[in-house]
Amino acid sequence: MMQNSYTSFFTIQSNGINEMSYEDPACVALIHIADFRDPVWWAAITKVISKSENENSIVKPTLEQKREIYKRICAHKMLDSMNGIFTSEFDFIEVSINDIDYKKSILDL
């Protein structure tokens, strides 16, 4: 599997200060990163917004959905680094892009 094939299923962007956004066809998640300069990022999901036509509103993600958002952020980060991320809900997460199933939207999990 090619490492960049995930980009047709989801994207991750940063404001360069302390926030990332994860986006797939169903939702946008905003993630606070304590300090991008740290080798291991401390990450916390602050908001998940549904992109459904019926509702463009904040949704409460399940634990499985949160874990998957963190895994996808970590896998994206590990394309350029050997370090994972740390979260308050799941502690340390370390996963490569080839070890996740990224073809489903987060809200479909």
C-alpha distances in whole Angstrom, upper triangle without the diagonal:
4,6,9,7,9,13,13,14,16,17,19,22,25,29,29,32,31,29,25,24,21,21,19,21,24,25,25,25,27,27,30,29,32,31,28,29,29,26,26,26,28,27,29,28,31,31,28,29,29,28,30,32,35,34,33,34,33,32,32,28,28,27,24,23,24,22,19,20,21,17,16,18,18,14,15,17,16,14,17,19,19,21,21,23,26,28,31,30,27,28,25,22,19,15,12,9,7,10,11,11,12,13,16,19,21,24,22,22
4,6,6,8,10,12,13,15,15,17,20,23,26,26,29,29,27,23,23,20,20,19,21,23,24,24,24,26,26,28,27,30,29,26,27,27,25,25,25,27,26,28,27,30,30,28,29,28,28,29,32,35,34,32,34,33,32,32,29,29,28,25,24,25,23,20,20,21,18,15,17,17,13,13,16,14,12,15,17,18,20,20,23,26,27,31,30,28,28,25,22,19,16,12,9,8,12,13,13,13,13,17,19,21,24,23,23
4,6,7,9,11,12,13,13,14,17,19,23,23,26,25,24,20,20,17,18,17,19,22,22,22,22,23,22,25,23,26,25,22,24,24,21,21,21,24,23,25,24,27,27,25,27,27,26,28,31,34,33,31,32,30,30,30,27,27,26,23,22,22,20,17,17,18,15,12,14,14,10,9,12,11,8,12,14,15,17,17,19,23,24,28,27,25,25,22,19,16,13,9,7,7,11,11,12,11,13,17,18,19,23,23,22
4,5,6,8,10,10,10,12,15,18,21,21,24,24,22,19,18,15,15,15,17,20,20,20,20,22,21,24,23,26,25,22,24,24,22,22,22,24,23,25,24,26,26,24,25,25,24,26,28,31,30,28,30,29,28,29,26,27,26,24,22,22,21,18,17,18,16,13,14,14,11,9,13,12,9,12,15,17,19,18,20,24,25,28,28,26,27,24,20,18,15,12,9,10,13,13,13,11,13,16,17,19,22,22,22
4,5,6,8,10,11,13,16,20,23,24,27,26,24,20,19,16,15,14,15,18,19,19,20,22,23,25,25,28,28,24,27,27,25,25,24,26,24,26,24,27,26,24,24,23,22,24,27,29,29,27,29,28,27,28,25,26,26,23,21,22,21,17,17,18,16,13,15,16,13,12,15,15,13,16,18,20,21,20,22,25,26,29,28,26,28,25,22,20,16,13,10,10,13,12,12,10,10,13,15,17,20,20,20
4,5,5,6,8,11,14,17,21,22,24,23,21,17,15,12,12,10,13,15,16,16,17,19,19,22,22,25,25,22,25,25,23,22,21,23,21,22,21,23,22,20,21,20,19,21,24,27,26,24,25,25,24,24,21,22,22,19,17,18,17,14,13,15,13,10,12,13,10,9,13,14,12,15,17,19,19,18,19,22,23,26,25,23,24,22,19,17,14,12,8,9,12,10,9,7,8,11,12,13,17,16,17
4,5,5,6,9,11,15,18,20,23,22,19,16,14,11,10,9,12,15,15,15,16,18,18,21,21,25,24,21,24,25,24,23,21,23,21,22,20,23,21,19,19,19,18,20,23,26,25,23,24,24,23,25,22,23,24,21,19,19,19,16,14,16,15,11,12,14,12,10,13,15,13,15,18,20,21,19,20,23,24,27,26,25,26,24,21,19,17,14,11,13,15,13,13,9,10,13,12,14,17,18,19
4,6,8,11,14,18,21,23,25,25,22,18,16,13,11,9,10,13,14,15,17,19,20,24,24,28,28,25,27,28,27,26,25,26,24,24,22,24,22,20,20,19,17,19,21,24,23,22,24,24,23,25,22,24,24,22,19,21,21,17,16,18,17,13,15,17,15,13,17,18,16,19,22,24,24,23,23,26,26,29,28,27,29,27,23,22,19,17,13,15,17,14,13,10,9,11,11,14,17,17,18
4,7,11,14,17,21,23,25,24,21,17,14,11,9,6,7,10,12,13,14,17,18,22,22,26,26,24,27,27,26,25,23,24,22,22,20,22,20,17,17,16,15,16,19,22,21,20,21,21,20,21,19,20,21,18,15,17,17,14,13,16,14,11,13,16,14,13,16,18,16,19,21,23,23,21,21,24,23,26,25,24,26,24,21,20,17,16,12,14,15,12,10,7,6,8,8,10,13,13,14
4,7,10,14,17,19,21,20,17,13,10,7,6,4,7,10,10,10,11,14,15,18,19,23,23,20,24,24,23,22,20,21,18,19,16,18,17,14,14,14,13,16,19,21,20,18,19,19,18,19,17,19,19,17,14,15,15,12,10,13,12,9,10,13,12,10,14,16,15,17,19,21,21,19,19,21,21,24,22,22,23,22,19,19,16,15,12,14,15,12,11,8,8,9,8,10,13,13,14
4,7,10,14,15,18,17,14,10,8,6,5,7,10,12,11,10,11,12,13,16,17,20,20,18,21,22,21,20,18,20,17,18,16,17,16,14,15,15,14,18,20,23,21,19,20,19,19,20,18,20,21,19,16,16,17,14,11,13,13,10,9,13,12,9,12,15,14,15,18,20,20,18,18,20,20,23,23,22,23,22,19,19,17,16,13,16,17,14,14,11,12,13,11,12,15,17,17
4,7,10,12,14,13,11,7,6,5,6,9,13,14,12,10,9,10,10,13,13,17,16,14,17,18,18,17,15,16,14,15,13,15,15,14,15,16,16,19,22,24,22,19,20,19,19,20,18,20,20,19,16,15,16,13,10,11,12,9,7,11,11,8,10,13,12,13,15,18,17,15,15,17,17,21,21,20,21,20,17,17,16,15,13,16,17,15,16,13,15,15,14,13,16,18,19
4,7,9,11,11,9,6,5,7,9,12,15,16,14,11,11,10,10,12,12,15,15,12,16,17,18,17,15,16,14,15,14,15,15,15,16,18,17,21,23,26,23,20,20,19,20,21,20,22,22,22,19,17,18,17,13,14,15,12,10,13,13,10,11,14,14,14,16,19,18,17,16,18,19,22,22,22,23,21,19,19,19,18,16,20,21,19,20,16,18,19,17,16,19,21,22
4,5,8,8,6,4,6,9,12,15,18,19,16,13,12,10,9,10,10,12,12,10,13,15,16,16,13,14,13,14,14,14,15,16,17,19,19,23,25,28,25,22,21,20,21,22,21,24,23,23,20,18,19,18,15,15,16,14,11,14,15,12,11,15,15,14,16,19,18,17,15,17,18,20,22,22,22,21,19,20,20,19,18,22,23,21,22,19,22,22,20,19,21,24,24
4,6,7,6,6,8,12,14,18,20,21,18,14,13,11,11,10,10,13,12,10,13,16,18,18,15,16,14,15,15,15,15,17,18,21,21,24,26,28,26,22,22,20,22,23,23,26,25,26,23,21,22,21,18,17,20,18,14,17,19,16,15,18,19,18,19,22,20,20,18,19,20,22,23,24,24,23,22,23,23,23,22,26,27,25,26,23,25,25,23,22,24,27,27
4,6,7,8,11,14,17,20,23,24,21,18,16,13,12,11,10,11,10,8,10,13,15,16,13,15,14,16,16,17,18,20,21,24,24,28,30,32,29,26,25,24,25,26,25,27,27,27,25,22,23,23,19,18,20,18,15,16,18,15,14,17,17,16,17,20,18,18,17,19,19,22,24,24,23,22,22,22,23,22,22,26,27,25,27,24,27,27,25,24,26,29,29
4,6,9,12,15,18,22,25,25,22,18,16,13,12,9,8,9,8,7,10,12,15,16,13,13,13,14,15,15,17,19,21,24,25,29,31,33,29,26,25,23,25,25,25,27,26,27,25,22,23,23,20,18,21,20,16,18,20,18,16,19,20,18,18,21,19,19,17,18,18,20,23,23,23,22,22,22,24,24,24,28,28,27,29,26,29,29,26,25,27,30,30
4,7,10,14,17,20,24,24,20,16,14,10,8,6,5,6,6,7,10,11,14,14,10,10,10,11,12,12,14,17,19,22,23,27,29,31,28,24,23,20,22,22,21,24,23,24,22,19,20,20,17,16,18,18,14,15,18,16,14,18,19,18,18,20,18,17,14,15,15,17,19,20,19,19,19,20,22,22,23,26,26,25,27,24,27,27,24,22,24,27,27
4,7,10,13,17,20,20,16,13,10,7,6,5,6,8,9,9,13,14,16,15,11,11,9,10,10,9,11,13,15,18,20,23,26,27,24,21,19,17,19,19,18,21,21,22,19,16,18,18,14,14,16,15,12,14,17,15,14,17,19,18,18,21,18,17,14,15,14,16,18,19,19,19,18,20,21,21,21,25,25,23,24,21,24,23,21,19,21,24,24
4,7,10,14,17,17,14,10,8,6,5,6,7,11,11,10,14,15,16,15,11,12,9,10,9,10,11,12,14,17,17,21,24,25,23,19,19,17,18,18,17,20,19,20,17,14,16,15,11,11,14,12,9,12,14,12,11,15,16,16,17,19,17,15,13,15,14,17,18,18,19,18,17,18,18,18,18,21,21,19,21,18,20,20,18,16,18,21,21
4,6,10,13,13,10,7,6,5,6,9,10,14,15,14,17,18,19,18,14,15,12,11,9,10,10,10,11,13,14,17,20,22,19,16,16,14,15,16,15,18,18,18,15,13,15,14,10,11,14,11,9,13,14,12,13,16,17,18,19,21,19,17,15,17,16,18,18,19,20,20,18,19,19,19,17,21,21,18,19,16,18,17,14,13,15,18,19
4,7,10,11,8,6,5,7,8,11,13,16,17,16,19,20,20,18,15,16,12,12,10,11,10,9,10,12,12,16,19,21,18,16,16,14,14,15,13,16,16,16,12,11,13,11,8,10,11,9,8,11,12,10,12,15,16,17,18,20,19,16,15,17,16,18,18,18,20,19,17,17,16,16,15,18,18,15,15,12,14,14,11,10,12,15,15
4,7,8,6,4,6,9,11,15,16,20,21,19,23,23,24,22,19,19,16,16,13,14,12,10,10,10,10,13,16,18,16,14,14,14,14,16,14,17,18,17,13,13,15,12,10,12,14,11,11,14,14,13,15,18,18,20,21,23,22,20,18,20,19,22,21,21,23,22,20,20,19,18,16,19,19,16,15,12,13,12,9,9,11,13,15
4,6,6,7,9,12,14,18,19,23,24,22,26,26,26,24,22,22,19,18,15,17,14,11,11,10,9,12,14,17,16,14,15,15,14,16,14,16,18,16,13,14,15,12,10,14,14,11,12,16,15,14,17,19,19,21,23,25,24,21,20,22,21,23,22,22,24,24,21,21,19,18,16,18,18,15,13,10,10,9,6,7,9,11,13
4,6,8,12,15,17,21,23,27,28,26,29,30,30,28,25,26,22,21,18,19,16,13,11,9,7,9,11,14,14,12,14,15,15,17,16,18,20,18,15,16,18,15,14,17,17,15,16,19,19,17,21,23,22,25,27,28,28,25,24,26,24,27,25,25,27,27,24,25,22,22,19,20,21,17,15,12,10,9,6,9,9,10,13
4,7,10,14,16,20,22,26,28,26,30,30,30,28,25,25,21,20,16,17,14,10,9,6,5,6,10,12,11,10,11,12,11,14,12,15,17,16,12,14,17,14,13,16,17,15,17,20,20,19,22,24,24,26,28,29,28,25,24,25,23,25,23,23,26,26,24,25,23,23,20,22,22,18,16,13,12,9,6,7,6,8,11
4,7,10,13,17,19,23,24,23,27,27,28,25,22,22,18,17,13,13,10,7,5,4,5,8,11,13,11,9,10,9,9,12,11,14,16,15,11,12,15,13,11,14,16,14,15,18,18,17,20,23,23,25,26,28,26,23,21,22,20,22,20,21,24,24,22,23,22,22,20,22,22,18,17,14,14,11,8,7,7,10,12
4,7,10,13,16,19,21,20,24,24,25,23,20,19,16,14,11,11,8,6,5,7,7,11,14,15,13,10,10,9,10,12,11,15,16,16,12,12,15,13,10,13,15,13,13,16,17,16,18,21,21,23,24,26,24,21,19,20,19,20,19,20,23,23,21,22,21,21,19,22,22,19,18,15,15,14,10,9,10,13,15
4,6,10,13,16,18,17,21,21,22,20,17,16,12,10,7,8,6,4,6,9,11,14,17,18,15,13,12,9,10,11,10,13,14,14,11,10,12,11,8,10,13,11,11,14,16,15,16,19,20,21,22,24,22,19,16,17,15,17,16,17,19,19,18,19,19,20,18,22,21,18,18,15,17,15,12,9,11,14,15
4,7,10,13,15,15,19,19,20,18,15,14,10,9,6,6,5,6,8,12,13,17,20,21,18,15,13,11,12,13,12,15,16,17,13,11,14,14,10,11,14,13,11,14,17,15,16,19,20,21,21,23,21,18,15,16,14,16,16,17,19,19,18,20,20,21,20,23,23,20,21,18,20,18,15,13,14,18,18
4,6,10,12,12,16,16,17,15,11,10,6,5,4,6,7,9,12,15,17,20,23,24,21,18,17,14,14,14,13,15,15,16,13,11,13,13,9,9,13,12,9,12,15,14,13,17,18,19,19,20,18,15,12,12,11,13,13,15,15,16,15,17,18,19,19,22,21,19,20,18,20,19,17,14,16,19,19
4,6,9,10,14,13,16,14,10,8,6,5,6,6,9,12,15,18,20,24,26,27,24,21,19,16,17,16,16,18,17,19,17,13,15,16,13,11,15,15,12,13,17,16,14,18,20,19,19,20,17,15,12,12,11,12,14,15,15,16,16,18,19,21,21,25,24,22,23,21,24,23,21,18,20,23,22
4,6,7,10,10,12,10,6,6,5,7,9,10,13,15,18,21,23,26,29,30,27,24,23,20,20,20,18,20,19,20,18,15,16,17,13,11,14,14,11,12,15,14,12,15,17,17,16,17,14,13,10,10,10,12,14,15,14,14,14,16,18,19,20,23,23,21,23,22,25,24,22,20,22,25,24
4,7,9,8,11,10,7,6,7,9,12,12,16,18,21,25,26,30,33,34,30,27,25,22,23,22,21,23,21,23,21,18,18,20,17,14,17,18,14,14,18,17,15,17,20,18,17,18,15,14,11,10,11,12,15,16,15,15,16,17,20,22,23,26,25,24,27,25,28,28,26,23,25,28,27
4,5,6,9,9,7,7,9,12,14,15,18,21,24,27,28,32,35,36,33,29,28,25,26,25,24,26,24,25,24,20,20,21,18,16,18,18,15,15,18,16,13,16,18,16,15,17,14,14,11,12,13,15,18,19,17,16,17,18,20,21,22,26,26,25,27,26,29,29,27,25,27,30,29
4,6,8,8,6,9,10,13,15,16,19,21,23,26,27,31,34,35,32,29,28,26,26,26,24,26,24,25,23,20,20,20,17,15,17,16,13,13,15,14,10,13,15,13,12,14,12,12,11,12,14,17,19,19,18,16,16,16,18,19,19,23,23,23,25,23,27,27,26,24,27,29,28
4,6,9,8,11,13,16,19,20,23,25,27,30,31,35,37,39,36,33,32,29,30,29,28,29,27,28,26,23,23,23,21,18,19,19,16,15,17,16,12,14,16,13,12,14,12,13,12,14,16,19,22,21,19,17,18,18,20,20,21,25,25,25,28,26,30,30,29,27,30,33,31
4,5,6,8,11,15,18,20,23,24,27,30,32,35,38,39,36,34,32,29,29,28,27,28,25,26,25,22,21,22,20,17,18,18,15,14,16,16,12,13,16,13,11,12,10,11,10,11,14,16,19,19,16,14,15,15,18,19,21,24,24,24,27,26,29,30,29,27,30,32,30
4,6,10,12,16,19,21,24,25,28,31,32,36,39,40,37,35,33,31,30,29,27,28,25,25,25,22,20,21,19,16,16,17,14,12,14,14,10,11,13,11,8,9,6,8,9,11,14,17,19,18,15,13,13,12,15,16,18,21,21,22,25,24,28,29,28,26,29,31,30
4,7,9,13,16,19,21,23,26,29,30,33,37,38,35,32,31,28,28,26,24,24,22,22,21,18,17,18,16,13,14,15,12,10,13,13,10,10,14,12,9,9,6,6,5,7,10,13,16,14,12,9,10,10,13,14,17,20,19,19,23,22,26,26,26,23,27,29,27
4,6,10,13,15,18,19,23,25,27,30,33,35,32,29,27,25,24,23,21,22,20,20,19,16,15,16,14,11,13,13,10,9,12,12,9,11,14,13,11,12,8,7,5,6,9,12,14,13,11,10,10,11,14,15,17,20,20,19,22,21,25,25,23,21,24,26,25
4,7,10,13,16,18,21,24,26,29,33,34,30,28,26,23,22,21,19,20,18,19,18,14,14,16,14,11,13,15,11,11,15,15,12,14,17,17,15,15,11,9,6,5,6,8,11,11,9,9,10,12,15,17,19,22,21,20,23,22,25,25,24,21,23,26,24
4,7,9,12,14,18,20,23,26,29,30,27,24,22,19,19,17,16,17,15,16,15,11,11,13,11,8,11,12,9,10,13,13,12,14,17,17,16,16,13,10,7,6,5,8,10,10,10,10,10,13,15,17,18,21,20,19,21,19,23,22,20,17,20,22,21
4,6,9,11,15,18,21,23,27,27,24,22,19,16,15,14,13,14,13,15,13,10,11,13,10,9,12,13,11,12,16,16,15,18,20,20,19,20,17,14,10,9,6,7,9,10,11,12,12,15,17,19,20,23,22,20,21,20,23,22,19,16,18,21,19
4,6,8,11,14,17,20,23,23,20,18,16,12,12,11,10,12,11,13,11,8,10,11,8,8,12,13,11,13,16,16,16,19,21,21,21,22,19,16,12,12,9,10,10,12,13,15,14,17,18,20,20,23,21,19,20,18,21,19,16,13,15,18,17
4,7,10,14,16,19,22,22,19,16,14,10,11,10,11,14,14,16,13,11,14,15,12,12,16,16,14,16,19,19,19,22,24,24,24,25,22,19,16,15,12,12,13,15,17,18,18,20,21,23,23,26,25,22,23,21,23,21,18,15,16,19,19
4,6,10,13,16,18,19,15,13,10,7,8,8,9,12,14,15,12,11,14,14,12,13,16,16,15,18,20,19,20,23,25,25,26,27,24,21,18,18,15,15,15,17,19,20,20,22,23,24,23,26,25,22,22,20,21,19,16,13,13,17,17
4,7,10,12,15,16,12,10,8,6,6,7,7,11,13,13,10,9,13,13,10,13,15,15,14,17,19,19,20,23,24,25,26,27,25,22,19,19,16,17,16,18,20,21,20,22,22,23,22,25,23,20,20,17,18,16,12,10,10,13,14
4,6,9,12,12,9,7,5,4,6,9,10,13,16,16,13,13,16,15,13,16,18,17,17,20,22,20,22,25,26,27,28,30,28,25,22,22,20,21,20,21,24,25,23,25,25,25,24,26,26,22,21,18,19,16,13,11,10,14,15
4,6,9,9,7,5,5,6,6,10,10,13,16,16,13,14,17,16,14,17,19,18,18,22,23,22,24,27,27,29,30,32,30,27,24,25,22,23,22,23,26,27,25,26,25,26,24,26,26,22,20,18,17,15,11,10,8,11,13
4,6,8,7,5,8,9,10,14,14,17,20,19,15,17,20,18,16,19,21,19,19,23,23,22,24,27,27,29,31,32,31,28,26,27,25,26,25,26,29,29,27,28,27,27,24,27,26,23,21,18,17,15,11,11,10,12,15
4,5,5,6,8,11,11,14,15,17,21,20,17,19,21,20,18,22,23,21,22,26,26,25,28,30,30,32,34,35,34,31,29,30,28,29,27,28,31,31,29,31,29,29,26,28,28,24,22,19,18,15,12,13,10,12,15
4,6,7,10,13,14,18,18,21,24,24,20,22,25,23,22,25,27,25,26,29,29,28,31,33,33,35,37,39,37,34,33,33,31,32,30,32,35,35,33,34,32,32,30,32,31,28,25,22,21,18,15,16,14,15,19
4,7,9,12,13,16,18,20,24,24,21,23,26,24,23,26,28,26,27,31,31,30,33,35,35,38,39,40,39,36,34,34,32,32,30,32,35,36,34,35,34,34,32,34,33,29,27,24,23,20,17,17,14,16,19
4,5,9,10,13,15,18,21,22,18,20,23,22,21,24,26,24,25,28,29,28,30,33,34,36,37,38,36,33,31,31,28,29,27,29,32,33,31,33,32,33,30,32,32,28,26,23,22,20,16,16,13,15,18
4,7,9,13,15,18,21,21,18,19,22,21,19,22,24,22,23,26,27,26,28,31,31,33,34,36,34,31,29,29,27,27,26,28,30,31,30,31,30,31,29,31,31,27,25,22,22,19,16,15,13,16,18
4,6,10,12,16,19,20,16,17,21,20,18,21,23,22,22,25,27,26,27,31,31,33,34,35,33,30,27,27,24,25,23,25,28,29,28,30,30,31,29,31,30,27,26,23,23,20,16,15,13,16,18
4,7,9,13,16,17,14,14,18,18,15,18,21,20,20,23,25,24,25,28,30,31,31,33,30,27,24,24,21,21,20,22,25,26,25,27,27,29,27,30,29,25,24,22,22,19,16,14,12,16,17
4,6,9,13,14,11,12,15,15,14,16,19,19,19,22,24,23,25,28,29,31,31,32,29,26,23,23,20,20,18,20,23,25,23,26,25,27,26,28,27,23,22,20,20,17,14,11,9,13,14
4,7,9,12,9,9,13,14,13,15,18,18,18,21,23,23,24,27,29,30,30,31,28,24,22,21,17,17,14,17,20,22,21,24,24,26,25,27,26,22,22,20,21,18,15,12,10,13,13
4,7,8,6,6,10,10,10,12,14,15,16,18,20,20,22,24,26,28,27,28,25,22,19,18,15,15,13,14,18,19,18,21,20,23,22,24,22,18,18,17,18,15,12,9,8,11,10
4,5,5,6,9,10,11,12,14,15,17,18,20,21,23,24,26,28,28,28,25,22,19,18,15,15,12,13,17,19,17,20,20,22,22,23,21,18,17,17,18,15,13,10,9,11,9
4,5,5,6,9,10,11,12,14,15,16,18,20,21,22,25,27,26,25,23,19,17,15,12,12,9,9,13,15,14,17,17,20,20,22,19,16,17,17,19,16,15,11,12,13,10
4,5,5,6,9,10,10,12,14,15,16,18,20,21,23,25,25,24,22,18,17,16,14,14,11,11,14,15,14,16,15,18,18,19,16,13,13,13,15,13,12,9,10,11,7
4,5,5,6,9,10,11,12,14,15,17,18,20,22,24,24,24,22,18,16,16,14,15,12,12,16,16,14,16,16,18,17,19,16,13,13,12,14,11,9,6,7,9,6
4,5,5,6,9,10,11,12,14,15,17,18,20,22,22,22,19,16,13,13,10,11,9,9,12,14,12,15,15,17,17,19,17,14,14,14,16,14,12,8,10,12,10
4,6,5,6,9,10,10,12,14,15,16,19,21,20,19,17,13,12,11,9,11,8,7,10,11,9,11,11,14,14,16,14,11,13,13,15,14,13,10,12,14,11
4,5,5,6,9,10,10,12,14,15,17,19,19,19,17,14,13,14,12,14,12,11,14,13,10,12,11,12,12,14,12,9,9,9,12,10,10,7,10,11,9
4,5,5,6,9,10,11,12,14,16,18,18,19,17,13,12,13,11,14,12,12,14,14,11,13,12,13,12,15,14,11,11,10,13,11,10,7,10,12,11
4,5,5,6,9,10,10,12,15,16,16,16,13,10,8,9,8,11,10,9,11,10,8,9,10,12,12,15,13,11,13,12,15,15,14,11,14,16,14
4,5,5,6,9,10,10,13,15,14,14,12,9,9,11,11,14,12,10,12,10,7,7,6,8,9,11,9,8,10,10,13,13,13,11,15,16,13
4,5,5,6,9,10,11,14,14,15,14,11,11,13,13,16,15,14,15,14,10,10,8,9,7,10,10,7,9,8,11,12,11,10,14,15,13
4,6,5,6,9,10,12,12,13,12,9,8,11,11,15,15,14,14,13,10,10,9,10,9,13,13,11,13,11,14,15,14,12,16,18,16
4,5,5,6,9,10,10,10,8,6,6,9,11,14,14,12,12,10,7,6,6,7,8,12,11,10,13,12,16,17,17,15,19,20,18
4,5,5,7,9,10,10,10,8,9,13,14,18,18,15,15,13,9,7,5,5,5,8,8,8,11,10,14,15,16,15,19,19,18
4,6,6,8,9,11,11,10,11,14,16,19,19,18,18,15,12,11,9,8,7,10,11,11,13,11,14,16,16,15,19,20,19
4,5,6,6,8,8,7,9,12,14,18,19,17,16,14,11,10,10,9,9,13,14,13,16,15,18,19,19,18,22,23,22
4,5,5,5,6,7,9,13,16,19,20,18,17,13,11,8,8,6,8,11,12,12,16,15,19,20,21,20,24,24,23
4,6,8,10,10,13,17,19,23,23,21,20,17,14,12,10,8,8,10,12,13,16,15,18,20,21,21,24,25,24
4,7,9,11,13,17,19,23,24,22,21,18,16,13,13,11,11,14,16,17,20,18,21,24,24,23,27,28,27
4,6,8,11,14,17,21,22,20,18,15,13,11,11,10,12,15,16,17,20,20,23,25,25,24,28,29,27
4,7,10,14,17,20,21,19,17,13,12,9,10,9,12,14,15,16,20,20,24,25,26,25,28,29,27
4,7,10,13,17,18,16,13,10,9,7,9,10,13,15,15,16,20,20,24,25,25,23,27,28,26
4,7,10,14,15,12,10,7,6,4,7,9,12,14,13,14,17,17,21,22,22,20,23,25,22
4,7,10,12,10,8,6,5,7,9,12,14,17,16,15,18,18,22,22,21,19,22,24,21
4,7,9,8,5,4,6,9,12,15,17,20,18,18,20,20,24,23,22,20,22,24,22
4,5,6,5,6,8,11,14,17,18,21,19,18,20,20,23,22,21,18,20,22,20
4,6,6,9,11,14,17,20,22,24,22,21,23,23,26,24,23,20,21,24,21
4,6,9,10,14,16,20,21,23,21,19,21,21,24,22,21,17,19,21,18
4,6,7,11,13,17,18,20,18,16,19,19,22,21,20,17,19,21,18
4,7,10,13,17,19,21,18,18,21,21,25,24,23,20,22,24,21
4,7,10,14,16,18,16,16,19,20,23,23,23,20,23,24,21
4,7,10,13,15,12,12,15,16,20,20,20,17,20,22,19
4,7,10,12,10,11,15,15,19,20,20,19,22,23,20
4,7,8,6,8,11,12,16,17,18,17,20,21,18
4,5,5,7,11,11,15,17,18,18,21,21,19
4,5,6,9,9,12,14,15,16,19,19,18
4,6,8,9,12,15,17,17,21,20,19
4,7,9,12,14,16,16,20,19,17
4,6,9,10,12,12,16,15,13
4,6,7,10,11,14,12,11
4,6,7,9,12,11,11
4,7,9,12,10,11
4,6,8,6,7
4,6,5,7
4,5,6
4,5
4
